[in-house]
Amino acid sequence: MNASVDAVAASPCNARASRNLWLRCTLKRSQQEAVASSAMTATSDNFFNAFAIFLGATLGQMAWVSGLPQLFGAVSQLLSVWLASHFARKGFITVCAVLQALVVLAMGALAAFRPEQGVWLFIALAALYHGFINLIQPHWRAWMGTVVPPRRRGAFFAARTRLTMASSLTVFFLGGSILSVCDSAGMAWLGFSLLFSIAAMGRWVSAWLLWQMHDPEPMEVRSPGVFVRTLKNFREAWKDQTFRQFSMFVAGMQAMVAISAPFFAVYMLEELHFSYLEFVLVSVASIVTQFVSLRFWGRFSDLYGNRLVMIITSSLIPSLPLLWLFSDDYSYILAIQAFSGFAWSGFTLSTANYLYDIRPFRSDFATYAAVQSALSAALVFIGAMVGGAIATQAADFLSFTGWQLGSPIFVVFIVSTVLRTLVTLWFIPRSVEPKVRPRPDLLRLVFRIRGFNAISGVALDFLTVVRKRRDGSSDSRQP
């Protein structure tokens, strides 16, 4: 039996093998794919700003680096609903993964050649990068929902998350070390080229592993008018006042965060002259704190409700950019980042849970999540553009007013603090404590960590699972 299992594991997982064999093979490949893809995702949010600075991005261009890829990604996710009925799922995901690897490799070439319009080329590549991620995600979630047995779902995704975080942090440290060594030798371009080459190789291996996996439902049934129906579902979801106010709160907060988010890297690398390794360590202080404190916030929200967690953390988040004004001591900045991770961890988890609780009973959770995601992406783009405009004019503003600040970037931090506070004050009196609803049976809804960012928190993704009726049809309703 063990020999047969090994034989299947060494070959593509296919339906010709018994169900237990292809299932074991597919789950094993999925865990391996988590490690391989982490080589790419570890660079996605945490080195992009540093790379743009290396290419010579202006403060205005830094706003485009932060905002446009998010907007493009949200549009791609909406299009993926329509594309789902036109392509075989596994082939579509694999092709997107290969194209994403080519995009990352092109970033490495950009570092080596540094063309005159390198910053704008990088912005375009970053938009494509996020586009492919968002094309893949809905299909991947549906695929895993049909493959992972309900009784193993919690343990499987917990193990996958641990693998993802461990390998991502390893690559993150390795990337910072490579960049620091190359930069000290006057060859930062080589460091970025190596970093993106490693990321591309990881994604290619990821694509190969995805192709080896078995998909028991390779092709969704094509249904005419699916895109129009999706838009109608979005309109119906928006009519819910509680959901509408909550979505505006989350999107508004993310927009105000986007005003300042691109400029923390600028401040650390350009003004404080951190090495790339020091930059990585500051980011890790936030990321690790976020990951560790998720369990604390989960227990706290179980005892006191998600609304209270949202109120506490949304009251802490406005102070985060303001804290950077008081000292440039490295230990102090590490402490700020740890505090930031603690606040963002609770905010991210509570808003994800709150969204689940406030949606109408037995409605489609994915629709509500997609509406919120699209709105957030649009406002993040606007916030980033506003932040770029403020940063560009900050030095002239300080000269005109005579204010004495340690850096013109502090103007952006102050504006972001004020606007985050206003968003919080607007939402608190409008927030409601939703009724406790029955939780999904057998973890039919699973949250997983799909990425992380030192400034704006761990990104939680959700996995919805379709329950099969006895007559063989699908029941996509959720409690």
MIDRENKOL-127704 format. One record per residue (C-alpha): x negated, y negated, z negated. Coordinates in steps of 0.5 Angstrom, whole numbers, plus 500, padded with zeros to 3 digits. Layout:
# MIDRENKOL-127704
XYZ ...
END
This chain:
# MIDRENKOL-127704
500500500 494495498 491497505 497495509 498488505 491486506 492488514 498484514 495478510 489478516 494478521 500473523 506474519 511477523 518480523 516487525 513488518 517490512 520484509 516484503 510484507 511478511 514475505 508476501 503474507 507468508 507465501 500467501 499463507 503457504 498457498 492457502 495451507 496447501 489447499 487446507 492440508 489437501 483435505 487430509 492428504 487426499 484420504 491418506 493413501 487412497 481411503 485407508 485400505 477401504 476403511 480397513 476393509 470396512 472395519 473387517 480387516 482380514 487379508 493378513 491385517 491388510 498387510 499390516 495396514 500397508 507395511 507398518 505405517 511406512 516403516 514407522 514413518 521412515 523411523 520418524 524421519 530419521 528421528 526428526 534429524 535429531 529433534 531439529 536441534 531441540 525445538 523451534 521449527 515453526 512451533 514443532 511443525 504446528 504441534 505435529 500438525 495439530 496432533 495429526 489432526 487429532 489422530 485423523 479425528 480418532 479414525 472418524 470416531 473409530 468408524 462410528 463406534 467400531 470397537 472389537 479391536 478396531 482394525 488394530 487400533 486403526 493400524 496404530 493410528 495410521 502408523 502415528 499419522 505417517 509418523 507425524 508426516 515424516 516428522 514434519 517434512 524435513 523441517 518444512 523443507 528447510 523452512 520453505 528453503 529459507 523463505 521462498 526467494 530463489 527467483 520465484 521458487 519454480 513458479 511458487 512450487 508449480 502453483 502450489 502443486 497445482 493447488 494441491 492436486 486440484 483440491 486433493 482430487 476435489 476432496 477425493 471425489 467428494 469423499 467417494 460420493 459421501 461414502 457411496 451415498 451413505 453406503 447405499 443408505 446402510 450407513 457407511 460408518 457415517 460416511 467414513 466419520 464425515 470423511 475423516 472429520 473433514 480431513 481433521 478440520 482441514 489439518 486444523 486449518 492447516 496448522 493455524 495457517 502454519 502458525 500465522 507464517 513467519 520463520 526467519 530462522 526459527 531455531 537451528 543451532 544445536 550441535 552435539 552429536 548430530 544423530 551420530 554424524 547422521 548415521 556416519 553419513 549414511 554409512 559413507 553413502 552406502 559404500 558407493 556401489 552404484 548408489 547401493 545397487 540403485 537403492 536396492 533396486 528401488 527398494 526391491 521394486 517397492 517391496 515387490 509392489 507392496 506384496 500386492 498393493 493392499 489387495 487391489 482395494 480388497 479385490 475391487 470392493 469385496 469381490 467386484 463389489 464396486 461402489 466407493 465412487 467407482 473405486 474413486 474413479 478407478 483410482 483417479 484414472 491412474 492419478 490423473 495419468 501420472 500427473 499429466 504424463 510427468 511432463 512427457 517423461 521429463 522431456 523424454 529423460 532430457 533427450 535420452 537419459 534417466 537410465 533408459 526411462 528407468 529400464 522402459 518403465 521398470 519393464 512395464 511395471 511387472 505386467 501391471 498386476 498380471 493385467 487384472 487377471 484377464 477381465 473384470 470389465 469396468 472399462 478395462 480396469 479403467 484402461 489398466 489404471 491409466 496405463 499404470 499411471 503412465 508407467 509409474 509416472 516415468 518410474 518415479 520421476 526417473 528414479 528421483 532424477 537418477 538419485 540426484 545424478 549418481 551421488 558423488 559430486 558436491 555431497 549431501 543429497 538429503 543424506 542419500 535420499 534419506 538412506 534410500 527412503 529408510 531402506 525402501 520403508 524396511 523392504 516395503 514392510 517385509 514385502 507387505 508381510 509376505 503378501 499377507 502370508 501369501 493371500 492368507 494361504 492362497 485359497 488353500 494353495 489353489 485347492 491343493 494344486 487344482 488351479 482355476 483362477 478367478 480369485 485367490 487374490 490372483 495368486 498374490 498378483 502373479 507372485 508380485 509380477 514374477 518378483 518385480 520381473 526378477 528385480 528388473 532383470 537383476 538391475 538392468 545389467 548393473 545400471 549405469 548412465 551417470 555423467 551429466 552433472 551441472 544442475 542447481 543454480 536458481 532451482 536450489 533443488 526443487 521436486 514437488 508432488 507431496 502425495 499420490 497413490 493409485 497403485 504405486 505412483 505419485 510421491 515426489 518430494 525434494 526441497 534443498 536450499 542452503 546458500 548463504 555465503 557473504 560472511 553469513 555462514 551457510 554453504 550446504 554443498 550442492 553441485 
END
